[in-house]
Amino acid sequence: MAQLWGQLGITAFILVAMVVLAFVTVRVLKPKLNPIHKNSRLTLIETLPVAQRRSILLVKVDERELVIGVSETGMELLLELATRCEDVPEKSDG
């Protein structure tokens, strides 16, 4: 019986060690593997799903904000915003 508990303890230790090693590996390697860099010129601001496999994206490229339609057949520029979204005042009900 003691031998069974010893094997169970070793197995549990190895399992915990593997989980800790996986966690540390992900934390260390993820920033290096991330394709989006802090100095990137391209930023995805918002995504709006409109149907299955179809969505509308608000993308910032340098200082330009673009609305892009995405479907299973490809991507299409819908419009370029004249003003930034943050600059547009909210509508009032009155």
N, C-alpha and C positions, 0 to 999 in steps of 0.2 A: 504494500500500500504506500509506503514511504517513497518507493522508487517511482510510483505513478505521480505523486505530488511533486517530486523533483523534476520529472520530465515536463509536467504541466507548467511548473514555474519557469523552466528554461524556455519553453515555447512561448509563454506570455511575455517574458523579457525580450525575446527576439522579435516578437510582433510589435511591442511598444517601441523598440529600437528602430525598426523599419519605418513605423509611422513618423517618429521624430525625424529620422533622416530624410524622408520624403518631404516633410513640412519645411525643413531647413533648405533643402535643395530647391524647392519651389520659390521660397522667399528670396534666395540668393540669385537664382537664374532668371526669374520672371522679368525683372527690369531690363536685363540684357537681351531677352528674347522679344520684348514688346516692340512691335514695328512702329508704334506711334511715339515719336520723340517730343520732348518738351519744346523744342524749337521748330516744330513742324509748321509748315505754311497752311496745312489743311486741317480743319476741325469739323467734326460732325456735331452740330448743335442739337438737332432734334430729328427723330424718326416717327412718322405717323403711318401705321399700317392701315390701308384702305380696303384691301381685299386679300384673299389668299395669294401669296407670292407677289403682292403689289404694295408699294408703299411710296410715300413722299418724304424726301429728305431735305432738311435745311442744312446747308453746308457753308462754311466760311473758308474762303481761299484768300489769303492775305487780308485785305480790308473789304473784299467783296462778299456779299451773302447771296447764295444761289439756292433756288428751289429746284430740286431734281426729282423726276418721276422714275421709279424703278419697277420693272415688270420682268416676267420670264423671258421676254424677247430682248431686253436691254435697258439702257438708261437714256433719259432725254432731259435736256435742260428745259424747264418749264418757264422760268423767269428769273431775272436778276432783280433783287430788291433795291429800290432807289434809296431807302433809308434803313438804318439798322433797326432791328426788331425792338431793341431797348428804347429807341427814340420815339416810337409810336405811342401816343397817349391812349389810355384805355377809354373805351366808350362809356358814356354815362347813360343811365336809363331815363334821364329827364329831359 
